[in-house]
Amino acid sequence: MIGFVALAIVVAAIVLVAKGAEVRLTLFAAALLLATLHGDPSAPIKNFFEKMVDSSTVVPICCSLGFAQVVKSTGCDQHLVALLLGPIRRRRKLLIPGVAIAAFIVNIPIVSQTGTAATIGPIALPLMTAAGISPLTSAATLVLGSSIGGELVNPGGPEYRAVLKEVEDRGGERTRQECVRRTLPINLVQVLVAVAVLWWMSRKEVSSVELDPDASASTWRPNLVMAAVPLLPLAFLFLTSKPWEIFHVPPTWLATKEELVKSSSIADSRLIGLAMLFGTAVAGIVILAHGRVGAAGGVFKAFFQGAGYAYAEVISLIVVAFCFASSMHAAGAGALLDWIAEHAGPAFVPMSALSTAAFAYLCGSGIAATQGLFPLLAASASARGIDVFAMGCTTVVGSAAGRTASPVAAVTVLCGSMANVEPWRISRRVLVPIIVGLAAALLVDVIR
């Protein structure tokens, strides 16, 4: 009887979110109900406080979005976007794939999906409108490129933290660079197939008229130095992290000895924060060198504004998703996953990616879905001898897909507001490309 009630609570939460209820409130209320049903109503509260101050999550995510705000406030992001979009300004038939791929590339150093869309949207949307592309297709193109997984090419991608933690808890040792190498092939398959499908679906929307010269002409030349600033933290992470580690950053610079004894991986998370601080400092110096004293003086204020946005919009979702997933585990989800792992065999890995995609679609956050659901999946996989690391790298691709298709994702809401299109319409437009792209990626993953 309890199992049926728990299932009803989960289904009710899904229905409420689908009808537009506030995601955080709905998931946390469901977590409290599930925990009360199983005799420990305090469990979600304890999980809530624990996750609020989890530095392995808070530091890299808040610092990454802090740096995204810095490059936005200094204008460095616009120089990078202008550099990427320059070759396609006069080639209207390439606008849809060009804008999507450009957004994907921008999302690599700027790991925030909303930050990426806010950066490229003001330039890309007028170009697409001038080419006769509808606002719906323009918004869908921007969402697809900004959200489908560019951050997974960055070793600092926050989704990797959950994977590495589960590997470490089982006595393994992997690096973020290994995550990128393992994920990159299927990630690229997903984005290329999804973009191709959206392009094909929109083939009749390109106007027969030529682009407006005023819309297609570049009004200023991008500064290559400023365009390179958003890429600096990415380069820093590749140069200071294993396996290359050309420059060694002592762990004691990032954490106390007591913290390192408690968790040897804490330095890896804080190294991401250091990379973002380095990029922030360089951005300030570059802007100062261009005579913009006021903007240079405000870079650290912009950094903390971005960090605050990250806490409100991303960390909050991670916290409630973790509480919800933990309560589902107590309600019997773990036993269900064990049964599926036992009978699914090799199919458990793609099923894990699909279930994480569904969770991300529900809550609108790939990071929250990975942080909340992957520990449950990893426990079941490990008990059946399934490679947790390989499964995790496949799962994060699924989480990016689910977030991209979600009507409640922040990036979808933002793009909808910029293009004056309802988020649910954007979600419907990208759903087929996302499904086909994810299916192709999982097929490639199974074959290899």
N, C-alpha and C positions, 0 to 999 in steps of 0.2 A: 504493500500500500504506500509506504514511504517513497519507494522508487517512482511510482506513478505521480505522486505529488511533486517530487523534485523535478521530474520531466515537465510537468505542467508549468512550474515556475520558470524553467529555462525557456520553454516555448513562449510563455507570456512575455518574457523579457525581449525575445527576438521580435515578436509582433509589435511591442511598444516602440522599440527602436525603429522598426520599419515604418511605423506610422508617424515618426518625427519626434518622439519623446527624447528628452535630454539623455545622451548616452551615459554619462558618468553617473547621474542619479539613478538611472534604471539599472545599470549593472551592479552598482553597490547595494541598492535595495534588494536586488535578487540574491546577491551574495549573503546578505544578512538573513534573508528568509531561508535559504538553503542551509546555512550554518545553524540557525535556530531549530530547523527541522531535524538536524542530526545531533542536537544536544550541546553545541558549543557556540552560542551566539557571539562570543567575544573574539572568535578566530579572525573574522574579517577586519575587526578593529585593530588587532595586533598586527595583522598583515599590512594594513593601511599605514600604520606608523613606521613599520619596518621599511617598507618600500619608499616612503616619502624621503628618507634620508640615506638611501642606498647610493653611496658615492660612485660605485661602479656604473651606475646608470645616469645619475644626475650630472656628474662632472662632464663626461664626454658629450652628452646631448645638449646640455645648457651652453657649454663652451662652443660647440659647433654652430648652434643657432645664434650665439652671440657674435661669432665671427661673420656669419651670414648678414647680420644687421650692420656690421662694420663696413663690409664691402658695398652694401646698399647705401649707407649714409655718405660714404666717400665717393660714390659713383664709379668705383672700380668694376662693379658688376656690369654696368652699361657698356664699358669699353670691351669687356670679354664678349658680351652678347653681340655688339656691333661687329666685332671681328668674325664671329661665327656665322652671323646672318648675311654678311656682305655678299658672299658668292651666290646667294639664291634670291637676292632682291629683285632681279629682273627676269627670273625664271619661274613664272607663276605656277607651272605644272609641277614644280619641285617644292612648292611652298609647304604642302602638308607633310611630306616626309622630312623636308629640310628643317622645319620648325620643331617637329617632334624630336629629331636626332639632336638638334642644337640644344633643346631643353634637357635631353638626356645627358649631354656632355656637361652642361652647366650644373646639373644636379650632382655631378661627381665631386667637385670641390665644395659646392654649397649643398650640404646634405639635407637641407630643409626643402620639402616639396613646395610648401607655400612660398618660401623665399625664392625658389627657382621660378615659379609661375609669376610672382610679383616682379621679378627681374626681367624676364623675357616678354611678358605679356604686353606691356605698353609699346613695344616695338613690333612684335609679331602680329598682334591682333589687327592693327591698322593695315599692315601689309596684306593680310589674308582678306580683309574686307574689300580692299581695293582690287583684289583679284576675283571678286565675285563669290568668295567662299562664305557660306552662311555663318551666322554667329554661333549656332550649335556646333557645327563641324570645327570651327576655329577653337571654341572652348574645349571640345573633346580632344583635339590635337594637342592643345597646351597641357591638359590634364595628363594625357597618355605619356607625353615626353617627360613631363616634370616629375611623374610619380612612379613610373614602371620599374625603376631599379637602378638609376644612375649612382645613387649613394652606395650601392653594393660593390661598385668598382673602387671605392675609397676604402683603404684599410681601417679608417676610422668609422665606418658604417656602424651605427649603434645596434643594428640587429645581430651583429656577430657576437656581441657580448654574451647573449644567452647561450649561443652554441658553444663558445669557448668555456663558459662556466660549467656546463654539463660535461664536457670532455674532461676538464680539470677535476671535477668531482669524482670521476671514474678512473683517476690515475693517469690520464693521457696528457699530452702536451702538444698543442697546436698554436700557430700564429695567425694573426689577422691576414698576413700576406697569403698564407695557405688557403684561408677562407676565400680570398679574392680569386686566386687561381682556380680553385675548385668550382666556384660559382660562375665565373666569367663566361664559359662556353654556353651554359643553359640560359644565363641571363641575357646574352646577346641574341640567342635564338628567340627568346620570348619577345624582346623588344622589336627585333627586325620583322618577325612574323606579325605581331600585333600592329605595327605601323603599316606594313604592307596591306593587311586586311582593311584597316581604316581608310587607307588611300584608295583601295579598290572600291570600297563602299561609297566613297565620296567622289568618284571619278566624274560624275555628271555635274558637279557643283562648280567647277572652275569656269568662270565666265569666258565667253569668246572674245570679249574686249580686252585690249591691252591694259597692263597696269598703268595707273595714274603716275606720270613721271615724278610728280611731287612726292608721292607716297613711296616710290621705289628708289628714288635718289638718296644717296647718303648725304646728310647735311654736315657731317663732320667726320674726320678720320680718327679711328680708335688709337689711343696711346698704348703702345705695346707694353710698356712698363706697367701701366695701371691695369691692363688686361691680364698681366701675369700674376698680379697680387693675389687673386682668389685661388690660384693654383699652388701657392707657396706652402700652405699646411700639408697638402697632398704630397708634395716633393719632400717635405720635412719628415713625414711619417715613413716614406719609403727608404729614406737615407738613414733613419735612426732606429728602425725596427728590424727584427730578424726576418728573413735569413741574411740580408746583406749587412745591416748595421754598420754602415761606413763611418758614421759618427755615433759614438757610444754616449748615451745619457745615463749616468749612474742612477739606479733606482732610489738611492738615498736622497736624491734631489727632489723626488716626487712623493715620497712617503717616509714615515718614521720607521725605525727598525722594528718596533712593535707591530705596526701595521703590515709590514712585509712578512713577518713571521706568521701572522694570522691569515694573510692571503698574498701569495707571491704574485698574483696577477693584477693587484691593485695598481702597480706602477704602469702597466700597459694601458689601463683606462685613463690614468692621469697624463700619460704621454700624449694622448689625443688633445687633452686640455692645453698642454704646453704648446703643441703645434698651433692651436688656434690663437693662443696668446702671442706666439711668435708672428703669426700672420697679422694680427691686430697691430703689433708694434711697427712692423714694416709698412703697413697701410698708412699709419700715422706719419711715418718718416717720408713716404712718397708724396703724400698730400702736402706736407709741410714744404717739401722741396719745390712743389708747384705753387707755393705762395699762399695756400689756403690755410692760414693760421687757425682760424676759428674751427674749421672742420677737423683739423689735426688735433686740436685740443679736446674735441668731443668724441674721439674714437672709443675711449673706455666707457663713457656714458652710453654710447650706442651698443657696446658689447654687453653691458648689463641689461639694457632694454631687451636685446635679443634673448639673453639668458632667462629673463623674466617671462617672455613670451613662450619660450620652450617649456618652462615649468608649468605655465597655465594651460598650454594647449597639448603638450606631448607627455610630460611626466605625469600629469593628472590622469590621462588615459591609461598609462602604464600601471599606475597604482590601482585603479579600480578594476582593470582587466586582470591583474594579478590576483586581486581579492576574489573576483568572480570565478576565475579558473581554479583557484585553490578550493573554493566552496564546491564547485562541480566535482573536483577530485574526491572530496569528502562524501559527496552524494553518490559516488559509485562510478564516476567517469574513468577512474584509474582501472577498475576491474573490467570495464567495457573495453578500454584500450588494450589491456592485456589479452582479452579474448580475441580481439581483432588481430593483434600482432601474432598470436599463436596460429590463427587460421589463414591470415592473409599472405604470409611468407614474404617474398620480394615485393609484393604489391603494397606492403605497409608503408614504404617510403613515399610513393606518389600519393597514397591516401593521406599521409601526414601533411604533405604540401597542400592538398585540397582542403583538408580540415582547417589548416591555418589560414588559407585564403578565405574560407567562409567566416572564420572568426574576425579577420581583418575587415572583411566586408561589413560585418555587424557593427564593429566599434569604430571603423574609419581610421585605424592606425595599424600599420604593419609592425611597428616596434612593439606596441602593446600586445598585439596578437602573438608575436614571437616570445616576448617575455612571459606572457601569461600561460600559453598553451604548450610551448616546446618542452619545458621541464616534465610535463606529464607524458608527452610522446617519447621523450628520451628515456624515461624510466621503463616504459614498456618495451622499447627497442633494445635497450641494454640487456634486459632479462631474457631476450630471445636471440641474443648474439648479433643483432643488427648494428652496423657501423653508425654510431651516434653522430660522428663528425660529418660523414657523407650525407646522412639524412638531414642534419641541420642545415647544410649548405643548399640542399634542395628545398627545404622548408622556407628559408628566407625569401627565395624567389617566389614561392606561393604567397607569402605574406605581402610582398610588393604588389602582386597581381590583385589580391583581394582589396587592398587599400585603394588602388587605382580605380576599381570598379565601384567603390562605395559611394553612395549619395551623401553620406554624412562625413566624409573625409574633408578636412579643412581645405585642402588644395582644390577640391571640387567646388566647394562653397565659394572660395575666392574667385576661381575662374568663371563661375556662374555670375558672380556680381560684376566682374569686369566686362563680360560679354552680354549681360542682361538676359541670361538664360537660367531656367530653374535647374538646380543641381540634379534632380532625379532624371531630367531629360539627358543631361550629360552622361549620367551613369548608364542609362539605357543605350546610348550611342557607343560607349566604349566597351560594353559588356561582351559583345560577340568577338571583337578583336582580342580582348583579354582572354576569353575562354580558349580561342584558337591558339593564341600565343603560348598560354600556359600548357595546353595539351601538347604542342610541339616541343616545348622545353622538357616536359616530363618524358616524352617519347625518346628524345635524345639522351636524357639522363639514364633511362632504362637500358638503352642500347649500349651505352658506353660502360 
